[in-house]
Amino acid sequence: MLSIVRSEWAKLRRCQILLVGVVALALCPLVQYGTQLVIEPAQRDPDFNMAKLFSAVVWGNTQIFLPISLVMIGGWLIDRETNQDTMKNLVTVPLSMPALLGGKLIVVAGLAGGFGLYSGAVTVAAGAVFGLPGMSLPAVLGGCGQIFAAALTTCVVCLPLVLIFGQIPGAYLAGSIATFFGGYCILFFKSGVLLSAYPFSAALVLVGFDMASYNGALEAPNPLLSLAGFGATAALAVLLLALSGRQRELRAPRRKARRPASRRMARR
């Protein structure tokens, strides 16, 4: 498994889509702070500080930027094996499809953690440039920790989408669009079971995010329901990974033995 992860990690150097995630997550703090500048002065938050910027980045990452980036990159890692005709090299190795896909998902999880650290560092840099108040060590550590934790929980939520759309030839871009709508739906679940159990909102609830401040939740979410929804999503990813081994194994195709040329000539 370690060799698979190393190989898949090396492939990211040729992944130009990776730049989309890097740029998007770098722009997230600027978008969140810029929103305060373009709205009407009467609607601006006069107490906007580092803590609120961190929360806004967590919301923006989970709702839009991070899910799109992870599904797009993860889907590309899977799709490239058939799209770039490298599967013929893999069939010569005694490697199962669940092992191959599992290695790719581990790389996606590592990339999500890296994106979380990167996004936290960019947010701190943006807050320093903008001169936002509240730039203290506890605030920075707490905000960066929540961004990192939300990146990991959001990654788990995205894994079933990576597996589904990555195994459909050329569909990983469509998967990123579907993921965008999945994250955007957080805005509509303000109460009831879906507020807590919907996978994308569950990813936020489990890291202690204040849903009421951003999606206008009318009640406090239930952490147990969030854990159940999150666990169901993780179980779905494991199930899809296991079923991939039943659908097809990476085995070399059987070739029919050629008849001797003398016999072919004799028949002619």
Secondary structure, 3 states (H helix, E strand, C coil): CHHHHHHHHHHHHHCCCHHHHHHHHHHHHHHHHHHHHHCCHHHCCCCCCHHHHHHHHHHHHHHHHHHHHHHHHHHHHHHHHHHCCCHHHHCCCCECHHHHHHHHHHHHHHHHHHHHHHHHHHHHHHHHHHCCCCCCHHHHHHHHHHHHHHHHHHHHHHHHHHHHHHCCCCCHHHHHHHHHHHHHHHHHCCCHHHHHHCHHHHHHHCCCCCCHHHHCCCCCCCHHHHHHHHHHHHHHHHHHHHHHHHHCCECCCCCCCCCCHHHHHHHC
